[in-house]
Amino acid sequence: MTRRPRSSILRATPFAAVSSGVSYFWADPAGMTPNVDAVTRTYLTTAIAYVNSAPHVGHAYEAVNVDAMARWHRLSGDDVHFLTGTDHHGLKVQRAAEAAGETPQVWGDRNAQAFKDAYGLLDVSNDDFIMTSEPRQYESVQWMLNKVRENGFVYKDTYEGKYCVSCEAYYTDADLVVVGTDVDCCPVHKRPVEFVSEDNYFFKLSAFEDRLIEWLDAGVSGDLAQGVVTPQTKENEVRGFIRQGLQDFSISRSSISWGIPIPWDDKHVCYVWFDALGNYTTAVGLGRDQAMFDQWWPHVRHCIGKDILRFHCVYWPAMLMAAGLTPPKQVHIHGFLLVGGEKLSKTGFAQIYPADLVAEFGVDATRYHLLREVAYGNDGEFSNEGMVARYNADLANNYGNLVSRTITVVEKKCGGIGPSPLPSSPLAALAAEVIVEASIAWAEPSPSHALEATWRLVRETNAYLAENEPWKMEPGPALDAVMGDALEALRIITILTSPAMPTICQEVWTRLGLPGLVADQRVPTDLAWGGYPGGCTLQKGEPLFPRK
């Protein structure tokens, strides 16, 4: 029996790339041995969610994406700090609590637990969970407020304007839209704004136009192949916003009491966005633990939705500069999950809850769909039908089937002992190509493209088995060679897929007879072809992905 894959998979070429501060170079097209000069520390953050209601699958989408990025960086040997959390202050939360007949603190703490539970259910491996009502947040934010004021970037004035409670943001007339018979509606939430007039403290955002452009330019000219804000279309949007001219914005409220007091004027509380954005610095010790802050802050990468781009890519870096701190290393922007063309929300009809998906599809299959279906940075339609189709095609028919048929043949034809692969395997070149492509995609970050690349190896290994038909072969060297190739391909696939499906991949790792944890493997060293040792006792088990 001739051992060969379909000719379409043999496209290995030398490849060089730099992505998000991680450099890869494959100089040898045969072995494709990578040299990696990787960052040693990575601080990843999600946006923090308002506690005015329970989490939906849109929150899960962001948390799972950042979790997968964190797991990839750990595989790469980086020291990782992964932060998520909840935003407890502001008028929106205060009103939700009042409507429920509770204090904002009680209301916020209970809903924060709902987020912790949802992320725990989804196997999100965050190192810290911050709530902005914690004492450490008060201490850190007040430290930053004092620094910004001491440096001359705060003044007091009267503000009158149109305000969206859901956004916790003011809008100009040019920003507002008409919805049905309602005029002056928020462009994001499509609900009428409120007119607000009060004395506020203001931040001199207008003083930072040139410095913000310099920050963006420095990222492009430095070690970031993609620039500071990704994708490029979002960086262009940020630049456009800055060039239109920046207006000073309010950083305090005197009309509400639920918030962090302004340290020099206790009649005012901190505007929710100045407070909320400070969670990222609070969590790594700003104002409390300088050594911790110096260790982590230079390596921060924020991962956020496109609706809060202006706050994270204009307001936040300017606030940091005003306090004498460095702005973020990178900000990665993702799109929306849509249901029937409408953004998933806590209050509209487009509500899908993580627990419902996990109950139907399992944790890892839910994670896989959230990572694979929508390219990071784009909007994407979410539907149960689409999830079933992706589950059956990618997981049941491809990955699950490859694991099952490989172990079954080894059990029947090889006495349950896995053969080792040959160095000259026809699959080796494809595997090397996939490793390059997937590694760069994970680092960008682009989880959907990383998984798409990995599934090339899944499909072609299935095709390789179908072409060679090892279930019809007699025991001997030829059979051992085919099955050793399949086992080695599965080993590589499982490492590459483990950031997306950590529990299932550990199960596959164990079934392949491999020792230890797949999470303890190191990229790129443990991805080199030939790592499956042979002589391992394989284990059968129940189907990993029963068809839906």
N, C-alpha and C positions, 0 to 999 in steps of 0.2 A: 504494500500500500504506500503510495507516494505521500509524503508529508509536505503539504504546502498550503498556505492560505490563498485566498483569492488575490489576484494580482493587484487589485485596487488598493490594497492596504500597504504596499511597499513604497513609501514616499519619504523615507528618512533623509534629512538634509542637515548640514550644520546650522546652528541657530544661535543667535545672540540677542539678548534683550535686557532692558533695565525696566523694572516695574515697581512703582511705589517704594523706592528706596531699597529694593532687593534686586541684586544683579545676578544674572544667570549667564553661563557660557558653556555651550556644548561644542567642544572642538573636534570630537571624534565621532563621525557619523555612524561608525559601526557600533562601538560600545556606548556612545552618547554619554560619556561620563561627565557630569556637571561639576563645575567649580562654583561655589556659592559664597559670596561676600554678603551675608545677611545682617540686617539690624539685629541687635541682641535684646532689645526691649521694645515692647509694643503695648500702648495703652489705648484700648478700644472702648468707645462709649455708644450706647443708644441714646436717642432722645428720652427724656423722662415724660411719662404719661400723666395727664390730668386725672385726678381721682374723683371726678364728678360722676363717674359711672364705671361699669365693669369692663374688663378687657375684651376686645373682639379679635378676629383673625388678622386684622391689619396690624395690631400691636405684635401679634405672634410672628408675622412676616418679618418685621424689623428685628425682633429679638433673635429669631432663628438664623437670620442672615449674619448678624454680628457674632452670634455664637459659633457658627461654622467658620467664620474668619478667624476667631480666637483659637479654635481647635487647629486650624491649619498652621497658624503661627507657632503654636506649641509643637506641632509635628516638625516644624522647621527649626526647632531648638530655641526659639525666642522666649525670653522671660515676659509673660503676658499678664496684664491687669485688665480685667473686663468689668465694666461698670454699667449697671442699668438702675432704674428707680422710678420714683413717682413725684409729681409736682403737686404740692398740697395747698398752695396759697392762691390768692386772687379772688376777684368778684365772682367768677364762674363757680368755683368750689364753695364759696360762702353761700351763694344762693341755692345751690343744690342741697347743701346741708340744712339750710333753713327750711326748704320745702319738705325735707324728710323729718323735720322736728328734732334735729340733732345738732351738736356743736360741730364746727368744721374739723376739729381735731379728731373726734370720735368717728365722724363720717370718713375722713381721709385715711385714718389708720385701718378701718375695716376694708375699704376699697383697695388700699395698698396691699393688703393680704391677698386679695383676689388676684392681683397681678403676680405676686410671689407664687401663688398656687399655680397659676396658668403657666408661668415660665418653668416652674419645677416639673409640671406635667410634660412639658415639651423638651425636657432634658437640657435646659439652658444652663451653661456652666459659668455663670457670672461669679466673679470674685467678691463683688460688693453690690449691695442694693441700698441706694440712698433714698431717704425721704426728706423733702425740703423743710419739714417741720422739726427736724432733729436739731439738738443744740449745736452740733458741729457746723451745720449750715448757717445758723445765726452768727456764730463766731467768725466764720470765714467770709461771709458776705459783708458783714459790718467792717471787717478788716479791709476788704477791697473798696467799699464805699468811702472809707476814710482816706485811703490812698488816692483815689480818683479826685476827691475834693481837695486834699493837700496839694495835688499837682495842678490845680487850677481849672479843672474841667467840669465843675458843677456850679450852677447858679440857680436862683429862685425866681419864678415868674408865674404869671397866671396863664392857664391853658384853657382854651375853648375849642372843642372839636368833636368829631363824630367817631364813636367808639364801638367796636364789636366785642361783646363780652366773651363770646366763644373763642375768639382769637386772642383776647386780652391785648388789643392793638387799636391804635387810632388810624383812621383812613382819611385821605383827602377826597374832595368831591370827584376828582378825576378817577380815583380808584373804585368808586362805588358803582353798582350795577342796578338795573331795574329787573325785578322778578314778578311777573304777572302784573298785579295792580300796585305792588309795593315798590316805592322808589327808595333810593339811598340804602341799598342792601349790600351787605358784606360780599365781596367777590368770591370768598372761599365758602362761607356757610349759607349764602343766598337768603339771609334773614335781615330784617331792618336793623340798622345800627342805632345807637342811642347818642343823644347830644349831652356832652359832659363839660362842665365849667368848674374849675377849682384851681387853687394855688398849688403848684408842684415845684419840686426841684428838677432841674433839667441837666442832661448830659450833653456836652459840646461835641456831638457827633460830627458837626460840620468842619471841625478842626482836623479831621483824619482822612480826608479824601485822598490826598497824595500818598500818605503812608499806607493806606489800604491797597492802592494800586501797586506800590512798591512791594508789599507783602505778596501779592499775587505774582508779580514779575519775578521775584526772588525764587519762588517755588519752581517756576518753569526753567530758570537758569541754573538751579541747584541740582540736587540728587533725585528729584521727583520727575520721572519721565512724563507723568500725566498732569503735572501742575498741582496747585494747592487744592482746588475744588474740582471734583470729578462727578459726572462726566464733563467733557469740555464745554458742552452746550450750557451747562449750569454755571461754569466759570464765566462764560460770555455774558450770561444773564446778570451775574454779580457785577461785572465790570460796567455793564450798561446802567445798572442801578446807581452805581457810584458816580458815573459821569453825568447823570442827570442832575446832580447836586444833592448833597445830604443835608437834612434838616435835623436840628437838635431835637431830642425826644425826652419825654418826661420819665423820671426814674422814681417817682414817689406818688402816693395817694394819701389824701387826708379824709376822704369820704368813706373809707372802710378801715377796719381795725385788724382784719385777719391777714397778717403778714409780718415780715421782719421789720422792727422799728428802725427808722433812720437814726443812726447813732448820735447825731448832733441835734436832732429835733424829734422827740418822741410823739409829736402830734401827727407825724407822717409815717407810713409804712412803705417799704420798698416795693416799687413797681414789679409785678410778677415776673416779667422777662429778665430784669436785671438780677432778681433773686434766682430764678430757675436756671439761667445759664451758668450761674456760679456753682451749681452742683458739681460740675466737672473738675473744678479746682478744689472745692471742698473735699471731695473724696480722696484726693492725693495730698491732703495736709496743708493747703494754703492757710497761712496765719496761725498754724498750730504745729506743724512738723516740717521744717524747711528741708531737712534731708530727704524725706519722702517726696516732697514736691519736686526737688531738684532731680531726683531719680526718675520720676515718671513723666512730668509735664512736657519735656521736650519731645516726647514720643507719642503724643496724643493724636488719635484719629477719631473724629466724630462721624457717626453714621446716622443720617437723619432723613426725614421725608422732605419732599420738595416744597411743601407749604410753609416750612419754617426756615427756608434758605436765607432770607434777608436777615433774620435775627442771628443766625449762626455765622454767616459769612460777611456781614457788615457790622451789625451792632456789637457782637461778641468780640471779634478781634480788636475793634476800636476800644472797647472797654478795657481789655487786657493791656493794650498799649498805654492807655491813660493811667493805669495802675503801675506801669513800669514793668509789665510782664510780657513774655513772648506770646504771639498769637498761635493758634493751633498749627500743627504740622500739616494736616490734611483734613478736609471735610468731604465725605462721600455722600452723595445725594441719591436717594432712590425714589421711584415713582409710587403711584397709588395702586392698590388692588381695587378693582371695580366689580360691582355686581349689577348687571343690566345697565352698564355705562355709568353707574353712580358710585362715588367713593364710599368704601366701607366706613361706617360711622357708628357712634354709640346711640344716636338719637333718631336716625332715619330708618327706612325699611331695610337697608343693606346691613344687616347684622348677622354675622356668623361667628360662633364661639369656638375657641380652640378645643374645649372638652368634647364637643359634638364630633369634630373631625377625628380626634384621637379614638373615640369610642367606635367609630366606623372603620377607620383605616389603620389604626395603630400609630404609635408615636413617630417611629422613624419614617414611615410612608408619608405621614403628614409633613414632617420636616422636609423630606425629599421634594414633595410637590411645591412647597413654598419656595424652595431654593431653585428648582429646575424650571418651573413653568414660565416665570417672568424674568427677563434679563434685568439685572440690577441697574437702575437708572431710568427704566421705562415704566409706563403704566401697563397694567395687564388685567384682562378679564378673569375673574374667578368664578368657577361653577362646579357643582357636584359632578356633573357629567364629564367635565374636563378632567377632574381629579380621578374619576373611575378609569377614564381612558388612559391617562398617564400611568396610573397604578398598574393596570393590566399589561400595557405595552412595555414599559421600562422595567418594572419590578417583577411581576409574575412571569411574563414571557421571556424576559432577557436575563436579568441578574439572577433571580430566583431559579430559573430553569437551568442556567449555566452551573450554578452550585449543585443543584440536584443531580443533573445528568453526569457531572464529573465524578461526584462521590459515588454514585450508583455504579458506574463503570469500574472505578477503582475497587470497590467492594467485590464485585462479581468476577472481575478479570485479574485483579492484582492482589487478591487476598486482603483487601482493605488497607494496604500499605502504599502510601503515595510515592511514586517514582520521582526522581529529580529531573529537571529540565536539561536540555542540551544547550551549550553556549551558542551553537549555530542555528537555533530555532528560527523558523520563518516568522514567528510572532515577535521576535526580539526587536526588530527594527521598528515595527509599529508601536510596541510598548514604549520604546525610547521616545518616539515622536509624541505619543500621548502624554507621557510624563512631562515633557517640555511644555506642551500646550496647556495642560491642566494646572501645572505649577504656576505658570505666569498668570493664568486666569484667576486662581485663588488669591494670588498676591495683589491683583489690580485694585479692588476686588471685583470679580465677576463669577460668582458661584454657579450660575446657570451655564456659563460657557465651560467652566471646569468640569461640570458633570456631563455636559454634552460631549466633551473630548473624551472623558473616561468611558462613556457608553459606546464610543467607536470601538474600543478594545473589547468591551462586553460583546457587542454584536459580532465582531469579526472572530472572536474566539468561539462563539457558538457556531458561526459559519465554518470555521476550521474543523470543529468536531463533526459537523454535518457532512463535510466533504470527505473526511478520513474514516468516518463510521467506525470508531474504535469498539463499539458494542458488537461488531461483527468480526473483529480481529481475534486471533489466537494470542494467548499470553506469550510474551517474548520482548525482545529489544524494541521492535517497531511500535508495539502497543505502549510500552513504557515511555518511549520518546514522545508520543502524542499526548499521553496523559500527564507526563511531567511538564510539557508546555502549557497545558490547560491549567494545571495547578499553579504554576508560576504566574500566568496571566491573572488568575484569580487572586493571588497574593498581592500583586501590584494594584489591581482594581480595588481591592478591599482597603488598602492603605489610602488610596486617592479618594475613596468614597467615605471614609470614616468621619470626616468633619460634618458630613451631611447626615449620616445614619450611624451614630456611634454604637448603639446597642446591637443592631443587626450585624454590623461589621465585626464586632467582637464575637458574636455568635458564629459567623462564618469563619473567622480566624480560628476559633476553637474546633470547629468541624473539620478544618483542613489539617488539624493535628499540630498547629503551630503553638509554641509556648508563649507565655506572657500575655501582654496586652498590645493590641494594635495601636493604642494611643501612645505607647512607649517607643514606637518606631520613629526613625528620624529621616526627614527629607533633606537632601536627596539620597543620602548614603544607602538607606534600606530599600530604595526603589530600583537599584541596579539589577539588571536581568541576571538570574542565576541564584537568587536568594532563597528559593524554596529548597530546603536541605535534603529532601528525599528520606525515605525510611520512617516517615511519620504515620501514625495510625489515624485514619480518618474516622469521623463519626457521622452517622446518618441522623436525621432528625425530621421533625414535622416540616411541612412546606413553609418556607419563610414568608411567602406572600400568596395566600390562597386567592384565587381569582374572584373578582367581584362580578 
